[in-house]
């Protein structure tokens, strides 16, 4: 096993912490190795560390460029998913309502919403002393131990990033491992950050963080850098790729409407899972 040092990062606002972030932090402390800190970037609330390895950081204080980005686009509907970059149909001079499938997907152009996550990553990558920085969405729950072998498997030392890739859609960025010691990673993150600081994201087809991540990732790969697919190809078949990957052996990701139930749905699984957590929810096993 390697001697690499790891850190985990997440962020959420006050309501998010009450609804799901608290569960993420508490189950993290139960199941992750004691030497791996959790960098929790909070927005609008105080977080009293229950253990020394839970690091509480004020997102807006840490990230003035995030504040500037939000202020610059406070009144820009295009940056909040309210004006998709395509022409709306009209009938007799009136705009036709967007189809339901498009309205459900307006998050794809909600640049401000997803910018919090991106700037937290940029800040942590510059200031933490870990060799590998692991982003995990705050709407997750851990239910089994994480060991050193798992940690070392998510991004090989000759890859700049490990992520959950899909063939026909953007990467699932609810879990990403950044190899901060790879020579390409700093350039990759700088290009990712410039989408926001120079407003270059509006030139892209979509504005959310996963799309921008993929644009920067593919540029790095075109220069010869290698990324690693943690999902090992399951993204070709699974919509909810995280829980169907090896990560589903110890964690759940309550993305979207799953936050209300507090767990993913049984029909989200397309692979057999032997863990009791999934059996209790009627999943394959």
C-alpha positions as CSV (number, residue, x, y, z in Angstrom):
1,X,0.0,0.0,0.0
2,X,1.1,3.6,-0.7
3,X,1.8,6.1,2.0
4,X,-0.3,8.8,0.3
5,X,-2.2,11.2,2.5
6,X,-5.9,11.8,1.9
7,X,-8.5,14.4,2.7
8,X,-12.2,14.5,2.0
9,X,-14.1,17.7,1.1
10,X,-17.8,18.6,1.0
11,X,-20.0,21.7,1.3
12,X,-23.6,22.7,1.9
13,X,-25.8,25.5,3.2
14,X,-27.7,25.6,6.5
15,X,-30.9,23.9,5.3
16,X,-28.8,21.3,3.5
17,X,-26.9,20.5,6.7
18,X,-30.2,20.0,8.6
19,X,-31.7,17.8,5.9
20,X,-28.7,15.6,5.0
21,X,-25.3,17.2,5.7
22,X,-25.4,16.3,9.4
23,X,-25.9,12.6,8.5
24,X,-23.0,12.8,6.1
25,X,-20.7,14.2,8.7
26,X,-21.8,11.8,11.5
27,X,-21.5,8.7,9.4
28,X,-18.2,9.8,8.0
29,X,-16.8,10.0,11.5
30,X,-18.1,6.5,12.2
31,X,-16.7,4.8,9.1
32,X,-13.7,6.6,7.6
33,X,-10.1,6.1,8.9
34,X,-9.1,8.4,11.7
35,X,-6.2,9.9,9.8
36,X,-8.4,11.2,7.0
37,X,-9.8,14.7,7.7
38,X,-13.2,15.9,6.5
39,X,-13.0,19.5,5.2
40,X,-16.5,20.8,5.6
41,X,-17.1,24.1,3.8
42,X,-20.3,25.5,5.4
43,X,-22.4,28.4,4.2
44,X,-24.7,30.4,6.5
45,X,-24.3,28.3,9.7
46,X,-21.8,27.3,12.3
47,X,-20.5,23.8,12.6
48,X,-19.0,22.8,15.9
49,X,-16.4,20.0,15.3
50,X,-17.2,16.9,17.3
51,X,-13.8,15.5,16.5
52,X,-10.5,17.2,15.6
53,X,-10.6,15.7,12.1
54,X,-13.8,17.5,11.1
55,X,-12.5,20.8,9.8
56,X,-15.1,23.6,9.6
57,X,-14.5,26.3,7.0
58,X,-16.6,29.3,6.0
59,X,-17.1,28.9,2.3
60,X,-17.7,32.6,1.5
61,X,-14.8,33.7,3.7
62,X,-12.4,31.2,2.0
63,X,-13.6,31.9,-1.6
64,X,-13.8,35.7,-2.4
65,X,-13.8,34.7,-6.1
66,X,-17.0,32.7,-5.5
67,X,-18.5,35.8,-3.9
68,X,-17.5,37.9,-6.9
69,X,-18.9,35.4,-9.3
70,X,-22.3,35.4,-7.5
71,X,-22.4,39.1,-7.3
72,X,-21.5,39.5,-11.0
73,X,-24.4,37.3,-12.0
74,X,-26.9,38.0,-9.2
75,X,-29.4,39.4,-11.8
76,X,-28.4,37.3,-14.7
77,X,-31.1,34.7,-15.4
78,X,-28.8,32.9,-17.8
79,X,-26.6,32.0,-14.8
80,X,-29.5,30.6,-12.7
81,X,-31.0,28.1,-15.1
82,X,-33.8,30.5,-16.1
83,X,-32.8,31.2,-19.7
84,X,-31.5,28.1,-21.5
85,X,-29.1,28.9,-24.4
86,X,-31.6,27.8,-27.1
87,X,-34.5,29.5,-28.8
88,X,-37.9,29.2,-27.2
89,X,-40.8,28.3,-29.5
90,X,-43.6,30.9,-29.9
91,X,-47.2,30.8,-31.0
92,X,-49.1,33.9,-32.0
93,X,-46.4,36.0,-30.4
94,X,-46.4,34.2,-27.1
95,X,-43.7,31.9,-25.7
96,X,-44.7,28.2,-25.6
97,X,-44.0,26.7,-22.1
98,X,-40.9,24.5,-22.0
99,X,-41.6,20.8,-22.1
100,X,-41.6,19.0,-18.7
101,X,-38.4,17.1,-19.6
102,X,-36.6,20.4,-20.3
103,X,-38.0,22.1,-17.1
104,X,-36.7,19.2,-15.0
105,X,-33.3,19.6,-16.6
106,X,-32.8,23.4,-16.1
107,X,-30.2,22.6,-13.5
108,X,-27.9,22.1,-16.4
109,X,-27.6,25.8,-16.8
110,X,-27.7,26.8,-13.1
111,X,-24.1,28.0,-13.0
112,X,-24.5,29.8,-9.6
113,X,-26.0,26.8,-7.8
114,X,-23.1,24.5,-8.6
115,X,-20.4,27.1,-8.4
116,X,-20.2,26.7,-4.6
117,X,-19.0,23.1,-5.0
118,X,-16.4,24.1,-7.6
119,X,-14.9,26.9,-5.6
120,X,-14.6,24.8,-2.5
121,X,-12.6,22.3,-4.5
122,X,-10.3,25.0,-5.9
123,X,-9.7,26.4,-2.4
124,X,-9.0,23.0,-0.8
125,X,-6.7,21.9,-3.6
126,X,-4.5,25.0,-3.0
127,X,-4.4,24.9,0.8
128,X,-4.7,21.3,2.1
129,X,-1.5,19.2,2.5
130,X,-3.1,15.9,1.2
131,X,-1.7,14.0,-1.7
132,X,-5.3,13.0,-2.8
133,X,-8.3,15.3,-2.3
134,X,-11.6,13.5,-2.5
135,X,-14.8,15.4,-3.2
136,X,-18.0,13.8,-1.9
137,X,-21.5,15.4,-2.2
138,X,-23.0,16.2,1.2
139,X,-26.2,14.3,0.4
140,X,-24.5,11.0,1.1
141,X,-24.5,8.4,3.9
142,X,-21.8,6.0,4.9
143,X,-22.8,2.6,6.3
144,X,-19.6,0.5,6.2
145,X,-15.9,1.0,7.0
146,X,-13.5,2.5,4.4
147,X,-10.0,1.0,4.5
148,X,-6.6,1.9,3.1
149,X,-7.0,-0.5,0.1
150,X,-10.1,1.3,-0.9
151,X,-8.5,4.8,-0.6
152,X,-5.6,3.7,-2.8
153,X,-7.8,2.2,-5.5
154,X,-9.7,5.4,-6.5
155,X,-7.0,7.2,-8.3
156,X,-3.8,5.5,-9.4
157,X,-0.6,7.5,-9.0
158,X,-0.1,7.8,-12.7
159,X,-3.6,9.4,-13.2
160,X,-4.6,13.0,-12.4
161,X,-8.1,12.2,-11.4
162,X,-10.4,9.3,-10.5
163,X,-14.1,9.7,-11.3
164,X,-17.4,8.0,-12.1
165,X,-17.6,8.2,-15.9
166,X,-20.6,7.7,-18.2
167,X,-20.3,7.0,-21.9
168,X,-23.4,8.9,-23.1
169,X,-23.6,11.7,-20.5
170,X,-21.5,13.8,-18.2
171,X,-19.4,12.4,-15.4
172,X,-21.2,11.8,-12.0
173,X,-19.2,14.3,-9.9
174,X,-20.8,13.3,-6.6
175,X,-17.5,11.5,-5.9
176,X,-14.2,12.6,-7.4
177,X,-10.6,11.8,-6.3
178,X,-8.0,14.5,-7.3
179,X,-4.4,13.4,-7.4
180,X,-2.8,16.6,-6.2
181,X,0.8,15.2,-6.8
182,X,0.2,14.5,-10.5
183,X,1.9,17.1,-12.8
184,X,-1.2,17.7,-14.8
185,X,-3.7,18.3,-11.9
186,X,-2.8,21.9,-11.2
187,X,-3.3,22.9,-14.9
188,X,-6.5,21.0,-15.0
189,X,-7.9,22.8,-11.9
190,X,-6.7,26.2,-13.2
191,X,-8.6,25.6,-16.5
192,X,-11.7,24.4,-14.6
193,X,-11.6,27.5,-12.4
194,X,-11.2,29.9,-15.3
195,X,-14.7,28.9,-16.5
196,X,-16.0,30.8,-13.5
197,X,-13.4,33.6,-12.9
198,X,-13.4,34.6,-16.6
199,X,-17.1,33.7,-17.3
200,X,-16.0,31.2,-20.0
201,X,-18.6,28.7,-18.9
202,X,-21.3,30.6,-21.0
203,X,-19.5,29.5,-24.1
204,X,-20.2,25.8,-23.2
205,X,-23.3,23.8,-24.0
206,X,-24.1,23.4,-20.3
207,X,-23.0,25.3,-17.3
208,X,-23.1,22.9,-14.3
209,X,-20.0,21.7,-12.6
210,X,-20.0,18.1,-14.1
211,X,-20.1,19.4,-17.6
212,X,-17.3,21.9,-17.0
213,X,-15.3,19.2,-15.2
214,X,-15.6,17.0,-18.3
215,X,-14.5,19.8,-20.7
216,X,-11.4,20.4,-18.6
217,X,-10.8,16.7,-18.1
218,X,-11.0,15.9,-21.9
219,X,-8.6,18.8,-22.6
220,X,-6.1,17.3,-20.1
221,X,-6.5,13.9,-21.7
222,X,-5.9,15.4,-25.1
223,X,-2.5,16.5,-23.7
224,X,-1.7,12.9,-22.8
225,X,-2.8,12.8,-19.1
226,X,-4.8,9.9,-17.9
227,X,-8.0,9.8,-15.8
228,X,-9.3,6.7,-14.0
229,X,-12.9,5.4,-14.2
230,X,-13.8,4.4,-10.6
231,X,-17.1,2.9,-12.0
232,X,-15.1,0.5,-14.2
233,X,-17.6,0.9,-17.1
234,X,-20.8,0.6,-15.1
235,X,-21.7,4.1,-16.3
236,X,-22.6,2.6,-19.7
237,X,-25.6,0.9,-18.1
238,X,-26.5,2.6,-14.8
239,X,-28.2,6.0,-14.4
240,X,-27.3,6.1,-10.7
241,X,-23.7,5.1,-11.3
242,X,-22.3,5.7,-7.8
243,X,-24.3,3.1,-5.9
244,X,-23.8,0.6,-8.7
245,X,-20.1,1.0,-8.6
246,X,-17.7,-0.3,-6.0
247,X,-18.5,2.8,-3.9
248,X,-22.0,1.3,-3.3
249,X,-20.4,-1.2,-0.9
250,X,-20.0,1.4,1.8
251,X,-22.1,4.5,0.8
252,X,-25.4,5.8,-0.6
253,X,-25.9,9.0,-2.6
254,X,-29.3,10.6,-2.1
255,X,-29.2,12.8,-5.1
256,X,-32.2,14.7,-6.4
257,X,-35.5,13.7,-4.9
258,X,-33.9,10.8,-2.9
259,X,-33.1,13.3,-0.2
260,X,-36.7,13.2,1.0
261,X,-36.7,9.5,1.6
262,X,-33.1,9.5,3.0
263,X,-31.9,6.7,0.8
264,X,-31.7,5.6,-2.9
265,X,-34.5,3.6,-4.4
266,X,-34.4,-0.2,-4.8
267,X,-34.9,0.2,-8.6
268,X,-31.7,2.4,-8.8
269,X,-29.7,-0.8,-8.5
270,X,-28.9,-2.8,-11.6
271,X,-26.1,-4.9,-9.9
272,X,-26.4,-7.4,-7.1
273,X,-25.4,-6.0,-3.8
274,X,-24.8,-8.3,-0.8
275,X,-24.6,-5.5,1.8
276,X,-27.3,-5.5,4.5
277,X,-28.0,-1.8,3.9
278,X,-29.3,-2.6,0.4
279,X,-31.1,-5.8,1.4
280,X,-33.1,-3.8,4.0
281,X,-34.2,-1.5,1.2
282,X,-35.3,-4.2,-1.2
283,X,-32.3,-3.9,-3.4
284,X,-30.7,-6.8,-5.4
285,X,-28.6,-9.1,-3.3
